[in-house]
Amino acid sequence: MSAWPQLRESRTVRAGHAPGTVVRCGLVDTMLADLSVSVVYFFEQALDEDRLAAGLARALDLLPVFAGRLRTADGRLEIVCDDSGVPVDSYDVDETLPEAMGRVTLASAQLVQPVEASPARAGGLPLLTVRVSRLAGGGSALGCSWHHAVGDVQTFMLLMRAWSAAVEGLELPQAQLVEDQDAYLGKVLPAEDCGRPGFRLPDAAEAAFLGAEVANAARANRTVQVYFGDAEIERMRLAFSAQAGRRLSSNDALCAHVVSSVRELDEDGEVRGLTMPVNVRRPLGLPAGLVGNLLSEIHLPCVPQDGPAALAAAIRTAVEDFTGSHLNLRANLAFLEAIGRDRFADCVPLGFDPARRRFTFSNWSRFGAYTVSFGGARPVFFSPAANLPLPWVSWGVEGFDGTGFLFTVVLPARLAGRLRGADGRAALHRFRDPGDVLPPLAAAVRKVV
């Protein structure tokens, strides 16, 4: 058995003082409190780990929730900002940069230490972990895992921007903690929303089925990463816009294209659901630095016979009329009050419906993944890591060197194999031209389709 990776140093990074703030988690925070999110940044240079630790300490001073611990009080989940700290481990890894990038979604990659989400609810466990890996040939990997109860991807990217600014000696961004998110939202939400809650209470049979899906996820499913170049995306967007008779965004086109291509490869002609989490800060006019899970979602039917352009147009319409037709945060609270808070733990999000093959797509682009810098080193690749591989879940973010788009999708093993094969590549890249120039790393990382 290989001795790699080799632990070189362990430390716990703290801000140096505990503000003592207690944040009462909101409904969405609590719904996500059994999940952690893991990501990895890759750099061509070695990182100065002492500077990293010092910068992280300053970032934790701005965002103390990441250095805090969870507890339950009066039936509500809370984050105590006690500066318990963030474990930071340093490793040497006997893999080159392309090799490590190709294995990033595998649990065996060991580039990140996933936060233990469910046990952390009882307290005493970290809500953020960091692993710095020195790679063969001089590159580095910076793996981060955070507890989803702390916040969404915008909250995490706020931490990363603060960390980067601290290391580079720049002004830190603004952040805003609210001590009771549900109470805060109650003052700023529209009086009425779509009326459809974003979670449901399954019966005993479905609960048992979903439990089995979670338990068997690592064995039954595989993660596939697909890179689309900028020229390829633009051809796709223009073609779908022409078919739909209206201007569509790159995100509209990409989501519709991948979902439709997967259904085609699965030979699935049934009407299926699509769920897209939405960051509500912008549509509700909330501060960009607001910490927490400020999320609602869009739910749409996918009708294969209508084609991808129609789906892309439906996504665009849903985004433009989000607050009128899809915002559901008041509906969530009303549903919870109707069933009783003691039954909340038995609920599941609408987006988790593997029996009906409901696709969930989270768009992480334009959150600044590639804008961070540590001692002048900028990431050349950013990716979700070994998160729980639940089927039909996907994420999208900018690709190599911040260009194009990296689509990461978890699918049943057999279907994932089809995506990686010749038919899958042809379907996914039908808008790619043989003359397209792709980033060198896109060719070097052979496991990216």
C-alpha positions as CSV (number, residue, x, y, z in Angstrom):
1,M,0.0,0.0,0.0
2,S,1.3,3.4,-0.9
3,A,2.5,5.7,1.9
4,W,1.1,8.7,0.0
5,P,-0.2,11.2,0.8
6,Q,2.2,12.0,3.7
7,L,1.1,14.4,6.5
8,R,3.6,17.1,7.0
9,E,2.0,19.5,9.5
10,S,-1.3,20.0,11.3
11,R,-2.5,23.2,12.9
12,T,-5.7,24.8,14.1
13,V,-6.3,28.4,12.8
14,R,-8.2,30.8,14.9
15,A,-9.1,34.5,14.6
16,G,-7.6,35.0,18.1
17,H,-10.8,36.2,19.9
18,A,-14.3,34.9,20.2
19,P,-17.1,37.4,19.5
20,G,-19.6,35.1,21.2
21,T,-22.3,35.8,18.5
22,V,-25.0,33.1,18.4
23,V,-26.6,32.7,14.9
24,R,-29.9,31.0,14.9
25,C,-30.0,28.9,11.7
26,G,-32.9,29.5,9.4
27,L,-35.2,27.0,7.8
28,V,-33.0,26.5,4.7
29,D,-29.8,26.3,6.8
30,T,-31.4,23.5,8.9
31,M,-32.7,21.7,5.8
32,L,-29.1,21.5,4.6
33,A,-27.6,20.7,7.9
34,D,-26.8,17.1,7.2
35,L,-24.7,18.0,4.2
36,S,-21.2,19.3,3.7
37,V,-19.7,20.8,0.5
38,S,-16.2,20.0,-0.6
39,V,-14.2,21.8,-3.3
40,V,-10.6,22.0,-4.4
41,Y,-8.5,24.8,-5.9
42,F,-5.5,23.8,-8.0
43,F,-2.4,26.0,-8.5
44,E,0.7,25.6,-10.6
45,Q,2.8,27.1,-7.8
46,A,3.6,26.1,-4.3
47,L,1.7,28.1,-1.7
48,D,3.2,29.8,1.4
49,E,1.4,27.9,4.1
50,D,2.3,30.3,6.9
51,R,0.9,33.2,4.9
52,L,-2.2,31.1,4.2
53,A,-2.7,30.5,7.9
54,A,-2.3,34.1,8.8
55,G,-4.7,35.2,6.1
56,L,-7.2,32.6,7.1
57,A,-7.1,33.9,10.7
58,R,-8.0,37.4,9.5
59,A,-10.8,36.0,7.3
60,L,-12.3,34.1,10.3
61,D,-12.3,37.4,12.2
62,L,-14.7,38.7,9.5
63,L,-16.7,35.5,9.2
64,P,-16.6,33.9,12.6
65,V,-19.3,31.3,11.8
66,F,-16.7,29.2,10.0
67,A,-14.6,28.9,13.1
68,G,-17.6,28.3,15.3
69,R,-19.5,25.1,16.4
70,L,-23.1,24.0,16.2
71,R,-25.6,23.3,19.0
72,T,-29.3,22.9,19.4
73,A,-31.2,25.1,21.8
74,D,-35.0,25.2,22.2
75,G,-35.3,23.0,19.2
76,R,-33.4,25.4,16.9
77,L,-30.0,24.8,15.4
78,E,-27.5,27.5,16.3
79,I,-23.9,28.4,15.4
80,V,-21.9,29.6,18.3
81,C,-19.1,31.9,17.2
82,D,-16.6,30.7,19.9
83,D,-13.5,30.7,17.7
84,S,-12.9,27.0,18.2
85,G,-11.0,27.2,15.0
86,V,-10.4,25.5,11.6
87,P,-8.1,22.5,11.3
88,V,-5.5,23.0,8.5
89,D,-3.5,20.0,7.4
90,S,-0.5,20.0,5.1
91,Y,0.4,17.0,3.0
92,D,2.8,15.9,0.3
93,V,1.1,14.1,-2.6
94,D,3.0,11.9,-5.1
95,E,0.8,13.1,-8.1
96,T,1.3,15.7,-10.7
97,L,-1.1,18.6,-11.2
98,P,-3.0,16.9,-14.1
99,E,-3.1,13.6,-12.3
100,A,-4.6,15.2,-9.1
101,M,-7.1,17.2,-11.1
102,G,-8.3,14.0,-12.9
103,R,-9.0,12.3,-9.5
104,V,-10.6,15.3,-7.7
105,T,-14.1,13.9,-7.6
106,L,-13.0,10.5,-6.2
107,A,-13.1,9.8,-2.5
108,S,-9.8,8.1,-2.8
109,A,-8.2,11.4,-4.1
110,Q,-7.7,12.5,-0.5
111,L,-7.3,16.2,-1.5
112,V,-9.9,17.3,1.0
113,Q,-11.1,16.4,4.5
114,P,-14.9,16.4,4.3
115,V,-16.7,18.0,7.3
116,E,-18.7,15.5,9.2
117,A,-22.0,17.2,8.8
118,S,-24.5,15.1,10.7
119,P,-22.2,14.5,13.8
120,A,-21.3,18.2,13.8
121,R,-24.9,19.1,14.6
122,A,-24.3,17.8,18.1
123,G,-21.4,20.2,18.6
124,G,-17.7,19.9,19.1
125,L,-16.7,19.3,15.4
126,P,-15.4,21.9,12.9
127,L,-17.6,23.6,10.4
128,L,-14.7,24.2,8.0
129,T,-11.6,22.1,7.2
130,V,-8.7,23.0,5.0
131,R,-6.1,20.6,3.4
132,V,-3.0,22.0,1.6
133,S,-1.4,19.4,-0.7
134,R,2.1,19.9,-2.3
135,L,2.0,18.0,-5.6
136,A,4.8,16.4,-7.5
137,G,6.3,18.9,-9.9
138,G,5.7,22.0,-7.7
139,G,1.9,22.5,-8.0
140,S,-0.5,22.8,-5.1
141,A,-4.1,21.8,-4.2
142,L,-6.1,23.7,-1.6
143,G,-9.0,21.5,-0.5
144,C,-11.8,23.1,1.5
145,S,-14.9,21.5,3.1
146,W,-17.7,23.5,4.9
147,H,-20.8,22.6,6.7
148,H,-23.8,23.6,4.6
149,A,-25.7,25.0,7.6
150,V,-23.1,27.8,7.7
151,G,-24.0,29.1,4.3
152,D,-24.4,28.6,0.5
153,V,-21.7,28.9,-2.1
154,Q,-21.9,32.7,-2.1
155,T,-21.1,32.6,1.6
156,F,-18.1,30.3,1.0
157,M,-16.8,32.5,-1.8
158,L,-17.1,35.5,0.5
159,L,-14.8,33.7,2.9
160,M,-12.4,32.9,0.0
161,R,-12.3,36.5,-1.2
162,A,-11.6,37.6,2.4
163,W,-8.9,35.0,2.8
164,S,-7.3,36.1,-0.5
165,A,-7.5,39.8,0.3
166,A,-5.9,39.1,3.7
167,V,-3.0,37.2,2.2
168,E,-2.5,39.9,-0.5
169,G,-2.7,42.8,2.0
170,L,-5.9,44.2,0.4
171,E,-9.1,45.5,1.9
172,L,-11.4,42.8,3.0
173,P,-14.9,42.6,1.6
174,Q,-18.0,43.5,3.6
175,A,-19.9,40.7,5.4
176,Q,-23.2,40.8,7.3
177,L,-24.2,38.2,10.0
178,V,-27.8,38.1,11.1
179,E,-28.5,36.4,14.4
180,D,-31.9,35.0,13.3
181,Q,-32.2,34.4,9.6
182,D,-35.9,33.5,9.6
183,A,-36.8,36.6,11.5
184,Y,-34.7,38.7,9.1
185,L,-36.3,37.2,6.1
186,G,-39.8,37.7,7.6
187,K,-39.1,41.5,7.4
188,V,-37.8,41.6,3.8
189,L,-39.7,38.9,1.9
190,P,-42.7,39.8,-0.2
191,A,-46.0,39.3,1.6
192,E,-46.9,36.5,-0.8
193,D,-44.9,34.0,-2.8
194,C,-45.6,31.1,-5.1
195,G,-47.2,29.1,-2.3
196,R,-45.4,25.8,-3.1
197,P,-43.0,24.7,-0.4
198,G,-39.6,23.4,-1.4
199,F,-39.7,20.3,0.7
200,R,-42.1,17.4,1.3
201,L,-42.9,14.9,4.0
202,P,-42.4,11.4,2.5
203,D,-44.4,8.4,3.6
204,A,-42.6,5.5,5.3
205,A,-42.0,3.6,2.0
206,E,-40.4,6.6,0.2
207,A,-38.4,7.4,3.3
208,A,-36.9,3.9,3.3
209,F,-36.2,4.1,-0.4
210,L,-34.4,7.5,-0.1
211,G,-32.4,6.2,2.9
212,A,-31.3,3.3,0.7
213,E,-30.3,5.7,-2.1
214,V,-28.1,7.6,0.3
215,A,-26.6,4.5,1.8
216,N,-25.8,3.0,-1.6
217,A,-24.8,6.2,-3.4
218,A,-21.0,5.6,-3.5
219,R,-21.5,2.1,-5.0
220,A,-24.3,2.9,-7.4
221,N,-23.3,6.2,-8.9
222,R,-20.3,7.8,-10.7
223,T,-19.3,11.4,-11.2
224,V,-18.6,12.7,-14.7
225,Q,-17.0,16.1,-15.6
226,V,-17.6,17.7,-18.9
227,Y,-15.7,20.8,-20.2
228,F,-17.3,23.1,-22.7
229,G,-15.1,25.7,-24.4
230,D,-16.2,29.4,-24.9
231,A,-16.7,29.1,-28.6
232,E,-18.7,25.9,-28.2
233,I,-20.9,27.5,-25.6
234,E,-21.5,30.5,-27.9
235,R,-22.6,28.3,-30.8
236,M,-25.0,26.5,-28.5
237,R,-26.4,29.7,-27.1
238,L,-26.9,31.2,-30.6
239,A,-28.6,28.1,-31.9
240,F,-31.0,27.7,-29.1
241,S,-31.8,31.5,-29.1
242,A,-32.6,31.3,-32.8
243,Q,-34.9,28.2,-32.2
244,A,-36.6,29.8,-29.2
245,G,-37.0,33.2,-30.9
246,R,-35.5,35.1,-27.9
247,R,-32.1,35.8,-26.4
248,L,-30.9,33.1,-24.0
249,S,-28.0,33.1,-21.6
250,S,-25.1,30.7,-21.7
251,N,-26.4,29.2,-18.5
252,D,-29.8,28.6,-19.9
253,A,-28.3,26.9,-23.0
254,L,-25.8,24.8,-21.1
255,C,-28.2,23.4,-18.5
256,A,-30.8,22.6,-21.1
257,H,-28.2,21.0,-23.4
258,V,-26.7,18.7,-20.7
259,V,-30.0,17.7,-19.2
260,S,-31.4,16.9,-22.7
261,S,-28.3,15.1,-23.8
262,V,-28.3,12.9,-20.6
263,R,-32.0,12.1,-21.2
264,E,-31.2,11.2,-24.8
265,L,-28.3,8.9,-23.8
266,D,-30.6,7.3,-21.2
267,E,-33.2,6.7,-23.8
268,D,-35.7,8.3,-21.5
269,G,-38.7,9.9,-23.1
270,E,-40.7,10.6,-19.9
271,V,-41.5,14.0,-18.6
272,R,-39.0,14.6,-15.8
273,G,-38.4,17.4,-13.3
274,L,-35.6,19.9,-13.1
275,T,-34.7,21.8,-9.9
276,M,-32.4,24.8,-9.9
277,P,-31.4,26.4,-6.6
278,V,-31.5,30.2,-6.8
279,N,-29.5,32.7,-4.8
280,V,-32.2,35.2,-3.6
281,R,-29.9,38.0,-2.7
282,R,-30.0,39.8,-6.0
283,P,-33.7,39.3,-6.9
284,L,-34.7,40.4,-3.4
285,G,-32.2,43.3,-3.3
286,L,-30.3,41.9,-0.2
287,P,-26.7,42.7,0.5
288,A,-24.2,40.6,-1.4
289,G,-22.3,40.0,1.9
290,L,-25.2,38.5,3.7
291,V,-24.1,35.2,5.3
292,G,-26.2,32.1,5.3
293,N,-28.2,30.0,2.9
294,L,-30.2,32.6,1.0
295,L,-31.7,30.1,-1.4
296,S,-34.9,29.3,-3.0
297,E,-35.4,27.2,-6.2
298,I,-36.9,26.9,-9.6
299,H,-38.9,23.7,-10.5
300,L,-39.6,23.0,-14.1
301,P,-40.9,20.0,-16.2
302,C,-38.5,18.7,-18.8
303,V,-40.4,17.4,-21.9
304,P,-38.0,15.6,-24.2
305,Q,-40.2,16.0,-27.2
306,D,-40.0,19.8,-26.9
307,G,-36.2,19.8,-27.4
308,P,-33.4,21.6,-25.5
309,A,-34.2,25.0,-26.9
310,A,-37.6,25.0,-25.4
311,L,-36.2,23.9,-22.1
312,A,-33.6,26.7,-22.2
313,A,-36.4,29.2,-23.0
314,A,-38.4,27.9,-20.0
315,I,-35.4,28.4,-17.8
316,R,-34.9,32.0,-19.0
317,T,-38.6,32.8,-18.3
318,A,-38.4,31.2,-14.8
319,V,-35.3,33.3,-14.0
320,E,-36.9,36.5,-15.2
321,D,-40.1,35.9,-13.2
322,F,-38.5,34.2,-10.3
323,T,-40.0,36.3,-7.5
324,G,-43.4,36.1,-9.0
325,S,-43.6,32.4,-9.9
326,H,-41.0,30.5,-7.9
327,L,-39.9,32.2,-4.7
328,N,-41.1,30.0,-1.9
329,L,-39.5,31.0,1.4
330,R,-42.8,32.0,3.0
331,A,-44.4,28.9,1.8
332,N,-41.7,26.8,3.4
333,L,-42.4,28.5,6.8
334,A,-46.1,28.0,6.4
335,F,-45.6,24.3,5.6
336,L,-43.4,23.8,8.6
337,E,-45.9,25.4,10.9
338,A,-48.6,23.2,9.5
339,I,-46.8,19.9,10.1
340,G,-45.1,21.0,13.3
341,R,-41.4,21.7,13.8
342,D,-40.8,18.3,15.4
343,R,-41.4,16.7,12.0
344,F,-39.0,18.8,10.1
345,A,-36.2,16.2,10.4
346,D,-38.4,13.8,8.4
347,C,-38.8,16.2,5.4
348,V,-36.7,16.1,2.2
349,P,-36.2,18.7,-0.5
350,L,-38.3,18.5,-3.6
351,G,-35.1,18.3,-5.6
352,F,-34.1,15.0,-4.1
353,D,-36.3,12.6,-6.0
354,P,-34.2,9.9,-7.6
355,A,-37.1,7.6,-8.2
356,R,-38.4,10.1,-10.7
357,R,-34.9,11.0,-12.0
358,R,-35.3,14.6,-11.0
359,F,-32.3,16.6,-12.1
360,T,-30.8,19.3,-9.8
361,F,-28.4,21.8,-11.3
362,S,-26.6,24.3,-9.1
363,N,-24.9,27.1,-11.0
364,W,-21.6,28.2,-9.3
365,S,-20.4,30.4,-12.1
366,R,-19.9,34.2,-11.6
367,F,-19.2,33.8,-7.8
368,G,-15.5,34.5,-8.3
369,A,-14.0,31.1,-8.0
370,Y,-11.0,32.1,-10.2
371,T,-10.5,35.6,-8.7
372,V,-8.8,34.5,-5.5
373,S,-5.0,34.9,-5.3
374,F,-2.5,33.7,-2.6
375,G,0.9,35.3,-2.9
376,G,0.2,36.1,-6.5
377,A,-0.8,32.5,-7.3
378,R,-4.1,32.2,-9.0
379,P,-6.0,28.9,-9.5
380,V,-5.8,27.1,-12.8
381,F,-8.7,24.7,-11.9
382,F,-11.5,24.7,-9.4
383,S,-13.9,21.8,-8.9
384,P,-16.4,20.2,-6.6
385,A,-14.7,17.3,-4.8
386,A,-15.8,14.0,-3.2
387,N,-19.2,15.1,-2.0
388,L,-21.9,12.5,-1.4
389,P,-22.6,11.2,-4.9
390,L,-26.4,11.4,-5.0
391,P,-27.8,10.6,-8.5
392,W,-29.1,13.3,-10.8
393,V,-27.2,16.1,-9.0
394,S,-25.0,18.5,-10.9
395,W,-23.0,21.7,-10.6
396,G,-21.5,24.1,-13.1
397,V,-18.6,26.5,-12.8
398,E,-16.0,28.2,-15.0
399,G,-13.4,25.8,-16.3
400,F,-9.7,25.7,-16.7
401,D,-8.1,29.1,-16.0
402,G,-11.6,30.6,-15.6
403,T,-12.5,29.9,-19.3
404,G,-15.5,27.9,-20.6
405,F,-17.6,25.9,-18.3
406,L,-17.0,22.8,-16.2
407,F,-20.2,20.7,-15.8
408,T,-20.0,18.1,-13.0
409,V,-22.8,15.5,-12.8
410,V,-23.5,12.4,-10.7
411,L,-25.4,9.6,-12.5
412,P,-26.1,5.9,-12.1
413,A,-22.9,4.1,-13.0
414,R,-24.1,2.6,-16.4
415,L,-25.3,5.9,-17.6
416,A,-22.2,7.7,-16.5
417,G,-20.2,5.2,-18.6
418,R,-22.3,6.1,-21.7
419,L,-21.5,9.8,-21.2
420,R,-17.8,9.0,-21.1
421,G,-18.0,6.8,-24.3
422,A,-18.0,7.8,-27.9
423,D,-21.8,8.3,-28.1
424,G,-21.7,10.5,-25.0
425,R,-18.9,12.7,-26.2
426,A,-20.6,13.1,-29.6
427,A,-23.9,14.1,-28.0
428,L,-22.4,16.4,-25.4
429,H,-20.0,18.1,-27.8
430,R,-22.2,18.4,-30.9
431,F,-21.5,22.2,-30.8
432,R,-17.7,21.8,-30.7
433,D,-15.7,22.5,-33.8
434,P,-12.6,20.5,-34.6
435,G,-10.7,23.8,-34.9
436,D,-11.6,25.0,-31.4
437,V,-8.5,25.7,-29.3
438,L,-8.9,24.4,-25.8
439,P,-6.7,25.1,-22.7
440,P,-3.7,22.8,-22.5
441,L,-4.9,21.4,-19.2
442,A,-8.2,20.4,-20.7
443,A,-6.3,17.9,-22.9
444,A,-3.9,16.9,-20.0
445,V,-6.8,15.9,-17.7
446,R,-8.0,12.9,-19.6
447,K,-10.9,12.0,-17.3
448,V,-12.7,15.3,-18.2
449,V,-15.0,14.5,-21.1
